[in-house]
């Protein structure tokens, strides 16, 4: 099968979706619905995106971009006014005008740009069903938990956001009402947080350029 045939125009997914949600702009050891990802391949709602060891995958979505780091998996979900991604494992980031409304769903909560700002550049690492690491490179981010709590992620900082013991989160962040309490703590930036920033600066082909100097 040709590389990323499932995501190319005219592929089997084309009939299931009138309009692609994104387009691959960088791919190394990456897949779209199990087919090898190729530059220029379209990505449709429900497509499973993944990377293996040492892999990266970046996609243009509207005027922004989203990316996966090594050994990560996610999917894009069609939404009327924004781009909604579900992170299944590993690390995913996004950058672009806040008006694009890019958001990343995790078992702990939904990560997105705070309202009232021009742009955002952030990253989410899923450590477990009850813990995520959220980094904001540009702009302020917020984490909306299933219980309705909102945690602010300040620009230039990395937070460990976790569900307290005794209130386990369920898949896609759905929990019993009143049984979830999420805490957020500032931690030292390192590892995947730095990897995402340097990947973007070294390989950026986006209409939106985060500050890399």
N, C-alpha and C positions, 0 to 999 in steps of 0.2 A: 504493500500500500504506500502511496506517495506520502512524504513527510507531512504531518498535520493535516491529512486529507479531510478529517472530520471537521476542521475549523476553516478550511478554505472556501471561497465563494463557490457555490454549486455543490458543496459536499452534502452528506446526508443530513446534517443539522440545519442546512439552509431552509428546508421546507418546514421545519418546526419553529422557525423564528424569522419574522419578516425583516428584522433589522439586527445586525450584530451589536453586541454591547461593547466590544473592544477589538483591538488589533495588536498582535504580537510585534514588538519592536526590538526585542533582544531575547535570545534564548540559548542557553547552554545546559545540556543534560536536563532538558525540560520536556514536558508532554502536555498535550491538550486532548483530553479524553483518550488517554493511553497511546495516542499517535505522537511521533516526534514533532515538537513544536518548531515552526519555521517562521522567519521574519515575514511579515505581511499576512500571516494567517488570521482570519477572523475568529473571534470568540463569541459564542452565543450563550444565552441564559441556560444554566444547568450544566454547561461544560465543566468537567473536572480538570483542574490545573494542578500540576505537580512537578517537583524537581527532585532529582536524586542527589547523591553526595557530590558536592562541588558545583552544583547547578544553580542557575539563576534564570528568572523569567520576568520580563517586563512588558507591560501592555499599555497602550494608549487608550484611555477611556474619556471621551469628550475632550475637554481642554486640559485634563490632568492625566496622571499615570498611576498604576499600581504595580507592585513587584513582589516576587517571592524569592527568598533566599534559599540556600541549600536545604535539602530534605524537608520540603514544605508542601502543603497541599491546600487548595481552596477552590471555591466556585463562585461565579457571579450570578446574582439573582436579579431579574428584571424588576425595576421599580419605576414609577411614573416620573418622579422628579429628582432622583438621585441614583448613584451607583452603590449597590449593596453587595458586599462580598462576605462569604462565610469561610472563616479560617478553620480548617480541620486539624492541621498540625503544622509545627514549624513557625516561620516568621514571614509576615507580610507587611508591606509599607505602602504609603500613598503620598502623592504630592499634587498640588494644583490649586486653582482658585476655590475658595470656600463655597462659592455659589454652586460648584459642581455637586456638592453634597455627598462626597465619597465617604462611606462608612464601612467598618469592619466588624462583623459579628463574631463573638466568641462565647464559650460557655459561661464566662464571668459577666459579660455585658457587651454593649455595642460602643465601639470607639469611633469618634468623629470629630470634625473641627467645631470649635465653639462658635456661636453666632456673633456677628458684628465685626468680623475681620476679613481682610482681603484674600488671604491665602493660608495654606497649611501644608506642612510636610511632617509626617509622623510614621511611626512603625510599631507593630504589635508582635510580640513573641508569645506563643501559647506554650506554657510550661506544663500545665496539667488542666484537668477539668475544673479546677478551682483557683487557678493562678495564671495571670498574664503579666508580661513586662511591657510597659508602654513608654515610648520615647517621643518627645516632641522636639523636632529640629527647628521648625519655623511655625510661629503661631501657637495658640493655645488649643489643646484638645480636651474633650470631655469623655468620660466613661459612664454610660447610662446602664445601671444594673437592672436586672429583672425585677427587683423589689422597688424600683423607682428612685433609688439613690443616684446622685450625680457627683462624680469625682473629677476635679479639674487637674489637668496635666499641664503644668506651666512650660513655656517655651525654654528650650535648652536643658530640660531635666528629664530624668528617667524615673518612672514609678513602678513599684511592685504592687499590683492590684490583686487582692485575693479575697476569697470567701472565707469567713471565719469558721473554725471547726464547729461541727454540729449543725451547719446549714449548707450541705453540699449542693452545688449547682448541677443542673441537669443539662443534657445536650441542647445546644443553641440557646443557653441562658434561661430556659424555662424552669421555674421553681415554684413550689407551693407558696401562696401569698403569706407574707408575714414570717417566712422561715429563712430569709436570707439577709445577711449583713456583710457588706463588702468594706474592706479597709484598704487604703492606699498609702504607701510609704516611699519617700524619695530614696533612691539608691545610687551608687556610683556607676557612671556610664562605662560600658566595656563590651567586649565580645560582639554579639550580633548587632547591638546598637551601633557600634562604630562601623561594622561591616556594611550595613545598609547605607550609611552616609557616604562612605568612600566609594561604594559601588555606583551610587547615583552621580557623584562628582566626576568619576572616571569615565562613565559610559553614557552620560546624559544626552538624549536626543529629543527631549521633550520641549514643547512650546513653553513650558513652565520650568524655570531654572532656579532651584534653591541656592542660597548663598553658600559657596564652597570655599571661600577664601577666609 
